């Protein structure tokens, strides 16, 4: 019981003085016991501020331990196998073909904007329809799944395609 009272005093002091975290001094299990002692018979904390601080430290400690346990192997895996390859879908390929056609027709030193690509993108193939009122394109993947993309998403697709074009033209 004396340890529990000392832990309560330390909790109050570290809250005021912002000392080192309590989990380093007492451990996660001890902090859980302390949090349980702060609960009354109905399960409500007798001192909500202390209870909240103790539980936030417990949760933070658990998160840190789990991050160390799982993130380090993931980082090693990423270094071992290198970066992911580009993920292009059918819409990327349709934009690429349209970009090449526009580059043949107009000044090759200037890349077309997303609106110009939108207007020049032909319906057919993967593109089912373009709604110019709502700026939405309906298209399908090679596996047959239908998708739709609004203009903001289309701009992101165009940016990806233009970056690849610039990289290839250098």
C-alpha positions as CSV (number, residue, x, y, z in Angstrom):
1,X,0.0,0.0,0.0
2,X,2.9,2.3,0.7
3,X,4.2,1.8,-2.9
4,X,0.8,2.7,-4.2
5,X,0.6,5.9,-2.2
6,X,4.2,6.7,-3.3
7,X,3.1,6.1,-7.0
8,X,0.1,8.4,-6.5
9,X,2.4,11.2,-5.1
10,X,4.9,10.7,-8.0
11,X,2.0,10.9,-10.5
12,X,1.0,14.2,-9.0
13,X,4.5,15.5,-8.9
14,X,5.4,14.4,-12.4
15,X,2.3,16.1,-13.7
16,X,3.4,19.4,-12.2
17,X,7.1,19.2,-12.7
18,X,6.9,17.2,-16.0
19,X,9.5,14.7,-14.9
20,X,10.4,11.5,-16.7
21,X,7.4,9.3,-17.6
22,X,6.1,7.1,-14.8
23,X,6.2,4.0,-17.0
24,X,10.0,4.2,-16.9
25,X,10.0,4.2,-13.1
26,X,7.2,1.8,-12.2
27,X,6.5,-0.3,-15.4
28,X,3.3,-0.8,-17.3
29,X,1.8,-3.4,-15.0
30,X,2.3,-1.2,-11.9
31,X,0.6,1.7,-13.6
32,X,-2.3,-0.5,-14.5
33,X,-2.6,-1.5,-10.9
34,X,-2.4,2.1,-9.9
35,X,-5.2,3.1,-12.4
36,X,-7.3,0.2,-11.0
37,X,-6.8,1.6,-7.5
38,X,-8.1,5.0,-8.6
39,X,-11.4,3.4,-9.6
40,X,-14.2,3.4,-7.1
41,X,-16.7,0.6,-6.5
42,X,-18.8,1.7,-9.5
43,X,-15.8,1.8,-11.9
44,X,-15.6,5.6,-12.1
45,X,-12.2,7.3,-11.4
46,X,-12.0,9.1,-8.1
47,X,-9.5,11.5,-9.5
48,X,-10.2,11.7,-13.3
49,X,-7.1,13.8,-14.1
50,X,-4.6,11.3,-12.5
51,X,-6.5,8.4,-14.0
52,X,-6.4,9.9,-17.5
53,X,-2.6,10.7,-17.2
54,X,-1.8,7.2,-16.0
55,X,-3.8,5.5,-18.7
56,X,-2.3,7.8,-21.4
57,X,1.2,6.7,-20.3
58,X,0.1,3.1,-20.3
59,X,-1.3,3.3,-23.8
60,X,1.8,5.3,-25.0
61,X,4.1,2.7,-23.6
62,X,2.2,-0.2,-25.2
63,X,2.2,1.7,-28.5
64,X,5.9,2.4,-28.4
65,X,6.7,-1.3,-27.6
66,X,4.4,-2.5,-30.4
67,X,5.9,0.0,-32.9
68,X,9.4,-1.1,-32.0
69,X,8.4,-4.7,-32.3
70,X,6.7,-4.4,-35.7
71,X,8.1,-1.4,-37.5
72,X,11.7,-2.4,-37.4
73,X,11.2,-5.6,-39.3
74,X,9.1,-3.7,-41.8
75,X,11.9,-1.2,-42.4
76,X,14.3,-4.1,-42.9
77,X,11.9,-5.7,-45.3
78,X,11.7,-2.4,-47.3
79,X,15.4,-2.1,-47.5
80,X,15.8,-5.7,-48.5
81,X,13.4,-5.6,-51.4
82,X,13.7,-2.0,-52.5
83,X,11.0,0.5,-53.6
84,X,7.7,-0.7,-55.0
85,X,7.2,-0.6,-58.7
86,X,4.8,1.9,-60.3
87,X,1.1,1.1,-60.1
88,X,-0.6,2.1,-63.3
89,X,-4.2,1.4,-64.0
90,X,-6.2,1.5,-67.2
91,X,-6.9,5.2,-66.7
92,X,-3.2,6.0,-66.5
93,X,-2.6,4.1,-69.8
94,X,-5.5,5.9,-71.5
95,X,-4.1,9.3,-70.3
96,X,-0.6,8.3,-71.6
97,X,-1.9,7.4,-75.0
98,X,-3.9,10.7,-75.2
99,X,-0.8,12.7,-74.0
100,X,1.3,11.1,-76.8
101,X,-1.3,12.0,-79.4
102,X,-1.5,15.6,-78.1
103,X,2.3,15.9,-78.1
104,X,2.4,14.9,-81.8
105,X,-0.3,17.5,-82.7
106,X,0.9,20.5,-80.7
107,X,4.1,22.1,-79.5
108,X,6.2,19.4,-78.0
109,X,7.9,21.7,-75.6
110,X,4.6,22.4,-73.7
111,X,2.8,19.6,-71.8
112,X,-1.0,19.7,-72.0
113,X,-3.0,20.6,-68.9
114,X,-5.3,18.2,-67.1
115,X,-8.4,20.0,-68.7
116,X,-6.9,19.6,-72.2
117,X,-6.2,15.9,-71.5
118,X,-9.8,15.6,-70.2
119,X,-11.3,17.1,-73.3
120,X,-9.1,15.1,-75.6
121,X,-9.5,11.7,-73.8
122,X,-11.6,9.5,-76.1
123,X,-14.5,7.4,-74.9
124,X,-14.2,3.8,-75.7
125,X,-11.7,1.2,-74.5
126,X,-11.5,1.5,-70.8
127,X,-13.4,4.8,-70.7
128,X,-17.1,4.3,-70.6
129,X,-18.3,7.9,-70.4
130,X,-17.2,11.4,-69.4
131,X,-19.7,13.6,-67.6
132,X,-18.6,17.2,-68.2
133,X,-21.3,18.6,-65.9
134,X,-20.0,16.9,-62.8
135,X,-16.5,16.3,-64.1
136,X,-16.5,12.5,-63.5
137,X,-15.1,9.8,-65.7
138,X,-16.5,6.2,-65.6
139,X,-14.0,3.6,-66.6
140,X,-13.3,-0.1,-66.0
141,X,-10.2,-2.0,-64.9
142,X,-8.9,-5.0,-67.0
143,X,-10.6,-7.4,-64.6
144,X,-13.9,-5.8,-65.4
145,X,-14.5,-3.8,-62.2
146,X,-16.1,-0.5,-62.9
147,X,-14.6,2.6,-61.4
148,X,-15.2,6.4,-61.4
149,X,-12.8,9.2,-60.9
150,X,-13.6,12.9,-60.3
151,X,-11.6,15.7,-61.8
152,X,-9.3,16.0,-58.7
153,X,-8.3,12.4,-59.0
154,X,-7.9,12.8,-62.7
155,X,-5.5,15.6,-62.1
156,X,-3.4,13.4,-59.8
157,X,-3.4,10.7,-62.6
158,X,-2.3,13.3,-65.1
159,X,0.5,14.5,-62.8
160,X,1.8,11.0,-62.5
161,X,1.8,10.5,-66.3
162,X,3.4,13.8,-67.0
163,X,6.2,13.2,-64.5
164,X,6.9,9.9,-66.2
165,X,6.9,11.6,-69.6
166,X,9.3,14.3,-68.4
167,X,11.6,11.6,-67.0
168,X,11.6,9.6,-70.2
169,X,12.2,12.7,-72.4
170,X,15.3,13.8,-70.6
